[in-house]
Every structure is written in C-alpha cells, then in structure tokens.
Amino acid sequence: MNISIKVLKIILFSLLIFLILVIGTGCNGIFFIPGASYGYYIWEDSEDNIHIAWSIDRKESVFSGWIAMDGEIQDYKTLDWEENDNIKILENNSKIEFNATLGEDDYSDEIIFAPINYSYLEFDLKINDNYELSRINIGEFVNNPKNNIFRIEKNYFNQLKEKPWYKIHPFSEFFKKLYVNKIFTLVYVFILGAIIIEVLRIGVFYNNKRKTIYLIISYIILIFIDFGIYLFLKKVV
C-alpha cells in the first residue's frame, strides 16, 4: 500500500506542476524572480499599459535599447530606477531610449508606459551591448523574438490570450517534438504506464482475487491513453 501511495503522490505532483505552468502566468504579468531570473520581460496589463522589466541573476549587467511606435506615449513611469540610469523620450513622444545598470544590490528595473494611437511597437533590446534573444520574453509563456529588432502588433497580447494553451510557446514546441518522434513517444508512454501498472499489481492488486481482471482493464486503459495521446498530438501540431 505504501508503494501505491508514493505512485499517487508522484502523479498528483506532476499534475500540479502542469497546472502551474498552464495557468500560473498570463498577459497581466510575467513571473520572474529578481536576483535569479536574467533577461527582459514584456507584458501588457489590464489597463493597456505596456511593461518592460529586466532582471539579473546577481551579476552586473548593462541593459540598453529603445522602444518605438507609430503612435504616441501618453504617459510613462519607472520603477526601481537608480540615479545613474537614463531614460529619454524622443521623436515627438514616439520613442523611448534607456540605459540602465543592474548590480549586486539592484536586481531589476522597469518601465511602464501608455501608448496611444498606435498599430505596432518596435523594440531594440541589448544586454551588455549584445543581442540575446533567448533572454527576451514577450507575454505569457515566455515567447522569444526571432529578430534583433522586432515588432509586436497592437493586438498581440489579446491574440495571445485567445490562443489555446497547447498552441502557445513552449507547449507548442514541446508537442511538435513529441509528434515528430511519435513512435518513441508512444512506446515511452506505454512502457511508463506498464511500470505503473506493475507497481500497482505488486502493491495493490497482489492479494486481490480479481487481480487478473484489474490488470486486463488497466492495460486496456493504457492502450486507450496511448491512442488518445497520438490523436491529441496529431490535432495540435
């Protein structure tokens, strides 16, 4: 019985982690830990303000760049800004330039601005005067840009909210990889399920008179689960 309880705990823990990944972040903010997370984080809040924050993992870094648009910046403010950090509003309130250093006692900075009458936002973001696209996270589920200078459309964050979770990065990439290697994936799931069933047979079904029936039912369920995973991957990819 102790073995079955351990298996149940593992399954419940895995489900909990999965739910945290699915619903734990959103376009109203991105989860990151100043002093541990490293990079840029961009999102839109419920009042249509754009947030761009940056954080380090306890090593000094210089964050610099600009944000431009075809509209106008109605208002802006900075959070956790230091005296030596610089920000400028240029080109008739349509562009923000910044340069800020984070160090051992300063883990993160943030700019919040309200753009109006615009159709796109354009970003040029550097860390230590270099481009590190994998450290630029846009919206929920940490989407990374593909180009050094990149744009997001006005409705980008709303469109992101409307996407099903399985079509959003990193889940979409994960499911693509599983589907590309679908034979390995299905065999792996079947073997993992068979191991769980055998653990249940030893720990739960061993002294039960109907253990053979339970085993047959368990393997039938496993086959259906395996087939269901195949249909799911085929649909979402």
N, C-alpha and C positions, 0 to 999 in steps of 0.2 A: 504493500500500500504506500509506503514511503516513496518508492520509485515513481509511482503514478502521480503522486502529489508534486514531485520535482518536475516531471514532464509537463504537468498542468501549469506550474509556475513559469516554466520556460515559454510555453505557448502564450500565456497571458502577458508576460513581459514583452514578447515580440509584438503582440498586438498593440500594446500600449505605446511602444516606440513608433510603430507605424502610424497610429492616430496622432501622435505629437507631430510627426513630420507632415501629415496631411493638413491638420487644422491649426497647428501651432504658430504659423506665420501668415501674414496677409499684407495687402497693399496699404493698410493703415499703419504699417510699421514693419521693420525687419528686425529679427532677433540677432543681436551681436553683443559680444562682451568686450567692452573697452579694457585694454590691457592683455587681452587674449586673442581677440579677432584682429585680422590685419587686412586693410583694404578700404575701398569706398562702398557705401551703401546708399541707394537712391530709392525713394518711395514717395507716394502721394497720400496725404491724409484726407479725412472726411470733409474738410473744408477746401479741398482742391489746392492746398499749398504743397509745393514740392520741397522735399527734404533731401539734402545731400550731406551725409556724415562720413567721417573717416576715422579709423582707429588703428592702433598699433599693438603689437604683442611684446611690449616692453623694450623695443629697440628704436632708437631715434630715427625718424624719417621725415622727409620734407614732402608735403602734398601741395601740388600746384596745378593750375589749369584754368579753364574758363567754361562758362555755360552761356550759350547764345540762343536767341529765338527770333521769330519773325513778328513778335508782338512786343509787349512792354512789361517791365517789372513794376507792379503796383506798389509792392512793399517787400521788405526783407528784414531779417534779423539774424544774428549769430549767437551760437551757444558755446560756452566753454572757450571763448576766444582769448588768446593771450596778447599782451602788449605788442609783441614783435610780429604777430600775424597781420597780414594785409589783405584787404578786400577793396575792390573798386567797381563802381557801376559806370559802364561806358556806352557809347553809341546810342544816345537818346534813351537811356534806361532799357536797352535790349540785350545787354551783355554784362556778365559778372566775371571778373578776374580775381583770383585769390592765390595766396601763397602762405602756407602755414606749416610750422614745425611742431612735431609731437616728440616728446622725450620721456624720460623716466618718471616724471611727476605729472605729465599731461598726456592722457591716454586717448582722447578723442576731441574732435571739433565738429561743428555742424553749422550749415547754412540753411535757413528756411526762407523761401521766397514765394510770392504770389504772382504768377504770370497771368496776363490778360490779353485777349485778342490775338491769340497765337494758334498756329497749327502744328508746330513742332518745337522741340527743344534739342539743341545740339551740344554735345559735351566733348571736351578735350581734357582728359584727366591723367596726371602723371604722378608717380611716386619716385622720389629721388631722381627726378628729371628723366625717368624712363617709363615706357608703357608696360603695364602688367594687367592685361585684360582679364585674366583669371581672378584678379582681386577687385574687379569692379562688379558689383552685384546690384541688379536692377529689379525692383519689385519683389514680389514674393517668390520663394523657392530659388533665390539667388541666380537669376539669369545673367549670363555674361555677354557683353557685346562682342561682335566679330571684327570690328574695325577700330583703329586707334582713335579716330574722330567719328563719333556715332550719333545718330539721331533717334529719338523716340517721338512718335506722333502724340497728339493731344489726348487721344482716347486710348492710349496704350494700356494704362493701368486698369481702365474699365473693361477693356477687352480681355485682359489677363484674368480678371475676376470671373468672367463668363466662361472661361475655358474649363473643361472638366479636369480634375486633379491629375488624371493619368496622362494628359497631353501637355503638362507643364514640366519644364526642367526642374529637377533632374530625373523625375519619374519617366518622362518620355524617352530619354536616352537609355535609361535602365531597361525599359521594356523592349526597346529596339534591339539591344544587345541580347536579351533573353530570346527574342524571336529569331534573330539571326542564327543563334545556337540552340534552336528549339529542341533538337533531338537530345542534346546534352542536358538541357533544362528539364525536359520531361523525365528523362532517366534519373536525373539527380533528385527530382521531387518524389519519384516513385521509390527510390532507394531510401530517402529520408523518411517517407511515410511508412515503408516496410519496417524500418528500425523502430519507429514509434509503436507500431502495431506489435512487434515482437517484445518490446519492453512492457506493453500492456498485457500481452499474453503471459509473460513471466510474473508480473507484479499484481495483475488484477484478475485475469481470466483463468489462472492456473488451476484453482480449486473449484471452478465453476463447472457444473455438469453440461452447460451449453457452450462451453468454450469454443468448440468447433464451429458452431453456428455463428458465434460472435466474430470469430476470425474471418469466416467467409464474408460476412456482412462488412467487416472492416476493410477487407481488400476490395470489395465491390465499390465501397465509398471512395477508397483511394483511387481506383480507376476513373471514377466519375470526376474526382477532383483534378486528376491529371488531364483528363479530356477538357474539363472546364477551363483550366489554365491555358491550354492550347487555343481554345476558342476566344478567350479573353485577349491573349496576345495578338491573335490574328485580327481581331476587331480594332484594337487600339493603335496598332502600328500602321 
